[in-house]
Amino acid sequence: MSYNLHQLHAFTTIVSSGSLGRAAALLNVTQPALSRTIKRLEEDVGASLFERHVKGMQLTDIGAALLPHAQLLLREAENAREEIDAMRGLAKGTIKVGAVGSLAAHFLPLAIDRVLGKWGNLHVEIIEGVWDRLAEGLINYEIDLALSTATNDSDGIVAVPDCRWEDNSFVVAAFGHPLRKKPKLTLADTLTARWAIPPKGTAPYEHMRETFLSRNLDMPDIAVQTRSVTVLKSLVAECSFLSWMPEPMYDSESKAGIMGTLPIPGISAARTLTAFRRRDGILPRPAARLLDELRSLTERGMAMQTTR
């Protein structure tokens, strides 16, 4: 069975808007014309896609089964159109990527600089966040690549096996924090300090928890939990909080003499990071070009240089 993209667009617009009238307004067509379009699609499918109610349109089981495939086909058609337009010089291709804070601060900019140096017609859209935010962005087609802590593949998302690197995380404090004056500082000495870290369930939280458990210590009382890198850095630099961060995330602040690793002997925890993509569909060419540069940086060991 072949699908008409015009019909699929009409179908997904009705689903997202919730009613025939709102969908018709969005598509700038009349309701009767839109009804005929959906009727032809239902004839091609051989079954009803909607149950029509006074308050709107509700998907049938068959309509619900068709929806993710329709969204995928429309997205792939959009990617093809964008790539061809870029090759013809009619439009810029777009790299849509997400990254955790440490990679957004150092490694990703290196790769972007390299890819834009070769492909000046591209431009880049970036989101920053912890894994749950990046996974949502991949599933919803907000981004095409995500750079984050290595984790298990899922039904919709898979790791890129040949694009991996490592960094190290530490306890971080302002350079004027009182604990820096304590002789023979230990991890146990941090338990009474105020802490600010990403929330429970995120990779940084679990990484820190494993570090404390490995030294037979309970987690400290976390005063502030936030996904905002900006807030975390401000709390550490300006309010005497401690935090747990990968070294690239605070490298600039460390060089500026604002905050840095708290000198606790033996406290350094490595983590593996990787690139992720959607399991289904074709990786858009702009994202593939960025992935090539990410692989190149990994192969040459430049990723490790950013963590030193």
N, C-alpha and C positions, 0 to 999 in steps of 0.2 A: 504494500500500500504506500503510495506517495502522498506527501502532505503539502498543502498550499500554505506558504508562510503568511500570506494575508489572512487566511482563515485562523491560523494558529495565533496570530497577534490579536485578532478579535476575541478569540476564546480566552486567552490569558488576561486581556484587559477586563473582560466581564468578571473573571474570577477575582482580580485585584480590586475592582471597584465595587463589586457586590450587587450590582443591578444593571439591567439592560440600558436604562435611561442614562445613568452616569457614564457607562462605557461608551454609549453613542456620542455623548457630549465630548468626552476625551478624544474620541476618534474622529470627531467632526463629521459624523454621518447621521442619517435619520434612524430612528428605532426600527422601522420596517426593513430598511436596508441591512441593518446589523442582524436582525432576526433571520433574514434570508441567508446571510453568510454563515451563521451558525447552523442553520438547517442543512445547508450543503455539506458542512463538515460532519454533521451527525449522519447524513446519508453515506458519506465516504467511510465513516467508522462503522456504521451499521448498528448504532445504538444511540440512545439519548445521552447527552452529556450533562444536562441540567434538569433539575426539578424546579419548575417555575412556581413561585409563591407570590402572594400579594406584596410581601416585604422584600422580595429580591429573588436572586437565583442561587440555588444550592447544587453543588456538584453531585452527580450520581457516582456510584462506585467506579464505573468505567471512565467518567470524567476525571475523577481523582487519580486514576491510573494513568491517564493521558497527560495530565498537567506537568509532571516533572520532565517528561520527554519533549513536550511542546516548549517548555522554557529552555531546555538544552539546545534544541534545534534553532530557536530564535537567537540564542546567545552565540552559537557557532556561526550563524549567518551574519550576525553583527561583526564578529571577529574577522570573518573573511572579507566583508565589505571594507572594514577599517584597514586591513592589511593591504588590500588591492589599491585603495585610495592613496595610502601612504607610498606605495611603490610607484604610483602614477604622479606623485607630487601634489595631489589634491588635498591631502589632509595629513596631520601628524598622527603617527601611531602612539598608543598610550601604554606605558608600563604601569600595571596596577599591582602594588606589592605591599605587604605588611611585615612588621618585624617587632620583636621584643626590644626593650629599651637599649640594651647594650649593643645590639647589632645595628639599630637605627642610629646610634651615636657614632659608630666607627666603621664597621665592616661594610654595611650597605652603602654609605656614601662613596667608599672606594670603588665599589662595583658600578655604581651609577655614573661616577666620573668617567670610568673606562668605557662604558657602553655609549654614553652621550658623545664621547670623543670620536667614536666610530660612526655613530648614527645620529647625526645632528637633527634629523627630522622627528625624533622621538621626544615625548615629554613624559613626566613621571608623576603618579599619584601614590602617596604613601599614607598608611595608617600605622599607628604605634599602639601596642597593647600587649597584654599577657595572652596565653594560648587560647583561652575560651573566646576572646574577642577576635583573634586571627582566624580561628576555625569557623566562626560565624561568618566572617568576611569571605572566606573561600566558598562555603556552601551557598551563600547568597550572591556570588559572582561580583562582590564588591572589590575583591582582589583576585589575582591569578596565581600569585606565589606568596607563601608565608615563611618567614625565617624565625625559628623558635627552638626551644629545647626539644631534644629528641624524645618522641613518645611513640606508642604503638599506632599502627595504621588503623583506620576506621573504615566503615562502609563507603564513605564519600571522600576520604582524604588519605593520601599516601605520601610517604617520605621519598625524597629523591636520593637514592642510595649513594651516588658518587659525589655528593655535595655536603660534606660534613667537616666540622672543625670543633675545637674545644676552647673554653676560657675558664678562668678561676674566679670564685666568689670569696668575699671576705666580710668581716664585720667592719662597718664604716662609721666614722665619727668626724666631727669638726676638729680642726687642728688645735682648737682651744678647749676641747672637752676635758673635764676633770680627770677622767680615767687615764688619760695619757701621763699623768703625774704619778700614777700608782706603780711602785716597783714590782717586778715579777708578776705582771698582769696575766690573769688566766681567763678562760671563757666563763667560768663560774662568777667572776667579778661583774660580768655584764648583766646578770639576772635581775639586779635591783635597779638598773637604768631604765629610762623610758625608750621604748622601741617603736619604730614605724616601719612596716613592711607590707608587701602585697597580701591580700586576704588568703585565708585557709583554702586549700584546694588548688591554688596556683603553683606553678613549678618553683618560683623562688621560695615560697613558704615551705614546700615539701623538702627542698634542697637544704634550707636552714635547719629544719626539724631533724633531718637525717644527721647533720653535723653535730647537733646538740646530743642526740641519742647515742651517737658513736662515742661520746665522752661521758655517758651515763648521766646526762643532765636533762631535766625537763625543759620545755620551751619557756622563755621568759613571758611575763605578762605583756601582751602586745597592746600598747595604748592607742595606736592609730593603724588602721588597715586601709590601704588605698591602692588603686591601680595606676594612679597618676605618678609618673616619674618626676614631674616638676614639683609636686607636693612633697614627695619623699626627700628630694634633694634639699628643698627649703627647710623642712623640719630638721634635717641633719645639720645643715650649714648655719641656720639662724636660731634654732630652738634647742640645741643640745640633745637631740634624739640620736639613738643608734639605729642603724639599718643594716640589711644584708644585701649586698649588691655585687654583680660581676664587675671586675676591674675596668673594662672599657666604658662602663656607664658613667663612672666618675673620674675618668682620666683627665679631662679638661679642668675640673675643679681641683684635682690633686696638683696639677702643674701650676695652678693659680694660687696655691696655698690656702684653699678654702676648706677642703675636707679630704680625707684619705683613709687608707687602711689603718685600723686600730692595731697596734703592735702586740698581738697575742701570738706567742711562738706556736708554730705548728698548725695554725688555723688557716687553711686554704683548701677549698673544695672545688675540684674540677667538675665540669659538666660538658656534655656533648650537645652540640646544636646542629640543626640540619634545615634544609629547605623542604617545603611541602607544597603539593599541588592537588587539585581535584583528581579523583580516581578516573572519572569519566570525561570524555571530550578531548579536544585537541588543545594543547597549550598555545595560546596566541603568540604570534611571531615576536612582538616586542618583549613579552615576558620570557620567551625562549632565549632571546639575545642577552637579557640580563642574567639568566641562569647560566649561560655560557661563561660570562665574566665571573660569576660567583664560583663556578667550578675551577676556573683558571686561578683565581686567588687562593682557593683551597689547595690546589695542586702545587703551587709555588711556595706554600708555607706563609703567605702574607697574612692569612687570618691569624696565625699564631703571633705574628709580629705586633698586631694591634692589641694584644692582651698583655704585652710586657711593659 
